[in-house]
Amino acid sequence: MTEIFAAIEQTPLSIWMREDFYAYFIALIFHSIGMALLVGGGVLVSLRYMGFAATARLDRFAGFFPVMWAGAALAFLSGLALLAAYPAKALTNPVFGLKFAALAGATIILWRTARHIQSVRDSGSQLSSSTRWLACVALMLWLCVVVFGKLLLHTASVLMVS
Amino acid sequence: MDPIFSPDAIEAWAKAVGIYQLMNTSWAWPTAEIIHFFGICLLMGTVGMFDLRMMGVARGVSMHALHRLVPLGVAGYLMCAVTGSFFIVTAPAQYLYNPAIQTKILLMALAGINVAIFYLFSSRAVLASAESGAAPAPARIAAFISLTCWLGVITAGRLVTFFRPPEFWCLWCTPA
């Protein structure tokens, strides 16, 4: 793996991300805004499924999904740029894996939620208690994404390998 | 010379009340960062999405019902304010004269004035509007200002380490 990390560190993108005066900070800003939109939207949808703002029509919440997907795209692309800058820093840290696992779990639930919203719209069915519990799990996973994301900075033991 | 703030006095106060010692433990600073960012996510997920709804996104979601989540956004704001204060009083010299922090606080103040104007003049019409109704123009403007301010707050927050000392920015200071 060390050779792979070293090779990535020598790519023009990686060097530019580390050495340009603004690039790393701009990527950090986009990553924060993207994550705030994604996690914020995820928290909103989870809260609605848990019974908050119960008088708001659930099927219309699908209108917020494009904002969340835009946030996800922004966070993903900026995250890739940050990863390119210091691949060993993230990929040798188990917390990075935990962040991704939480993110994947929350996104899968969100994906199912999007499909469920479609079925609610089609059939007019009510939310089951299992759906509410799933929303609680999603809320916890979004919190874990933030926890592990913030812990990345404090738990990294390797910066670069080349 | 700063006629308003004394970083030494602020730090001494933080030491006297124990915040300085707490924040210098191995776990407190990362924990405060986690609470701070989760507070921002709560704010964006409730107030930010309410702003977007007023701007015309997700038409059909009742603004009145969505507004019931705003107290959670206020809780998120308080989480940010408390942890942010802990950061500042623990290392005042790092933060007080940092242009990013000053911009962040300015944008927060602007958001505060904006929300006061919104609740004074536009909120009743918004909360009384029909489920799929559009917000009145002043409310849409207030929503745009609010969202811009909060995105600016996130941006300025990320730039704090970019302007870390020896950067010194103090418009209210007098020559020594």
Chai-1 contact restraints between the chains, C-beta under 6 A:
chainA,res_idxA,chainB,res_idxB,connection_type,confidence,min_distance_angstrom,max_distance_angstrom,comment,restraint_id
A,F25,B,F162,contact,1.0,0.0,6.0,A-B,restraint_1
A,L28,B,R158,contact,1.0,0.0,6.0,A-B,restraint_2
A,I29,B,T155,contact,1.0,0.0,6.0,A-B,restraint_3
A,I29,B,R158,contact,1.0,0.0,6.0,A-B,restraint_4
A,S32,B,I154,contact,1.0,0.0,6.0,A-B,restraint_5
A,S32,B,R158,contact,1.0,0.0,6.0,A-B,restraint_6
A,I33,B,I154,contact,1.0,0.0,6.0,A-B,restraint_7
A,A36,B,I40,contact,1.0,0.0,6.0,A-B,restraint_8
A,A36,B,C41,contact,1.0,0.0,6.0,A-B,restraint_9
A,A36,B,M44,contact,1.0,0.0,6.0,A-B,restraint_10
A,A36,B,I154,contact,1.0,0.0,6.0,A-B,restraint_11
A,V39,B,C41,contact,1.0,0.0,6.0,A-B,restraint_12
A,G40,B,C41,contact,1.0,0.0,6.0,A-B,restraint_13
A,G40,B,M44,contact,1.0,0.0,6.0,A-B,restraint_14
A,G40,B,G45,contact,1.0,0.0,6.0,A-B,restraint_15
A,G40,B,G48,contact,1.0,0.0,6.0,A-B,restraint_16
A,V43,B,C41,contact,1.0,0.0,6.0,A-B,restraint_17
A,V43,B,G45,contact,1.0,0.0,6.0,A-B,restraint_18
A,L44,B,G45,contact,1.0,0.0,6.0,A-B,restraint_19
A,L44,B,M49,contact,1.0,0.0,6.0,A-B,restraint_20
A,F52,B,L69,contact,1.0,0.0,6.0,A-B,restraint_21
A,A53,B,A65,contact,1.0,0.0,6.0,A-B,restraint_22
A,A53,B,L66,contact,1.0,0.0,6.0,A-B,restraint_23
A,A53,B,R68,contact,1.0,0.0,6.0,A-B,restraint_24
A,A53,B,L69,contact,1.0,0.0,6.0,A-B,restraint_25
A,T55,B,A65,contact,1.0,0.0,6.0,A-B,restraint_26
A,A56,B,V61,contact,1.0,0.0,6.0,A-B,restraint_27
A,A56,B,S62,contact,1.0,0.0,6.0,A-B,restraint_28
A,A56,B,A65,contact,1.0,0.0,6.0,A-B,restraint_29
A,A56,B,L66,contact,1.0,0.0,6.0,A-B,restraint_30
A,R60,B,A58,contact,1.0,0.0,6.0,A-B,restraint_31
A,R60,B,G60,contact,1.0,0.0,6.0,A-B,restraint_32
A,R60,B,V61,contact,1.0,0.0,6.0,A-B,restraint_33
A,G63,B,V57,contact,1.0,0.0,6.0,A-B,restraint_34
A,G63,B,A58,contact,1.0,0.0,6.0,A-B,restraint_35
A,F64,B,M49,contact,1.0,0.0,6.0,A-B,restraint_36
A,F64,B,A58,contact,1.0,0.0,6.0,A-B,restraint_37
A,V146,B,I34,contact,1.0,0.0,6.0,A-B,restraint_38
A,V146,B,F37,contact,1.0,0.0,6.0,A-B,restraint_39
A,V146,B,F38,contact,1.0,0.0,6.0,A-B,restraint_40
A,V147,B,I34,contact,1.0,0.0,6.0,A-B,restraint_41
A,K150,B,E33,contact,1.0,0.0,6.0,A-B,restraint_42
A,K150,B,I34,contact,1.0,0.0,6.0,A-B,restraint_43
A,K150,B,F37,contact,1.0,0.0,6.0,A-B,restraint_44
A,H154,B,P30,contact,1.0,0.0,6.0,A-B,restraint_45
